[in-house]
Amino acid sequence: ARWPRVMGRPILLDAWERPITSLVIALCSGVWYFLNSKGLGYEEVGVSYAKVVRDREYWRCLTASFSHISPLHLLFNMSSLWSLGVVEQMRGRGEGWGS
């Protein structure tokens, strides 16, 4: 049985129906916390032509995708990601992609 769509629905139920979205949000939040606790900024993990191509630091392409500069930056990006997670949540009901 599906939970009814009502306001005030526990967020854990939505997270359970959006496992990939929830995992990416947890990963980004964990990376943000780690970078801030170590005092690392965009200069140490971000993408720049000089660092990626000339210095061959290809790992920066991946770390830049999961790093965020400020709490506000993280909040807005994760909010957008959560909104897009509705597509994942619709999976299996004939409403989303790949149905």
N, C-alpha and C positions, 0 to 999 in steps of 0.2 A: 504494500500500500504506500502511496506517495503522500508526503506531508502537504497539507493545503497551503496555497500561496496567500499568506496574510502578512500584514505588517507586524513587526515584532517577532518574527520567526528567528529562532536561535541561529547565530552565525555559524556555529559548528555544523549544523545540518547543511548549510550552503557549502561550506568548505569540504564536507564529505562528498558532495556531488560535483565538486570542481577540484579533483585531486592534483591535476597537473598545475593549474593556476595557483592553488594553495602552496604547492611545492616551490614554484618559482618565486612566489612572494616571500616564503620563509627563507629561501636561498639568498635573495636580494637583501632582505632585512639582516640576515646573519653576516653577509659580506659587509654591509654598511656598518654594523656594530663592530666587527673585527677591525675594519680600516680606521674607524674613529677611536677605538680603544688603543690602537697602536700609533695614532697620530699621523697616519698616512693620508695623503691627499691625491688629487687627480694626477699630479705630476708623477707620482710613483706607480700608478696603475692604469692611467688613461692611454688613449691612442694618439699617436702623433706620427707623421710620416717618417721623421728622422729616427725615432725609436723603433718603429716596427720594421721599416724597410732597410734603412741603413745599418741599424744595430742588430737587426734580425731578432727582435724580441716579439715573436709572433704570439706569445701568450697574452699580450696586451689586448689583442682583438677579442678574446674571451672575457678577460677580467673587466674590461671597460663596459661590457654589456650588463654586468651584474653590479657595478659600483655606482654609487650616487653621492653627490657632493654634500648635500645638506639634508636635514630631516624633512624639510618642505619638498625638496626634489624627490625624495623617496616616497613621501606621502602621496603626491600627485601622480607619480608613475605607477605606484601600486594600486591606487584608486582606479586609474584607467585600466590597468590589467585586470582587476577584479570585475569591472564592468564588462570587459570582453570575455570573461570567464562564463558568462551566460550562455555563450555558444557551446562551450564544453558541457555545461549543465544540461542543455537540451539534447545532448547526445543520447541516442537510444529511444527517443520519443518521436522520431520521424520529423523533427523540426529543425535540427542543426545540420552542419556540414557532414558529409559522409554517411548520411542516413539512407 
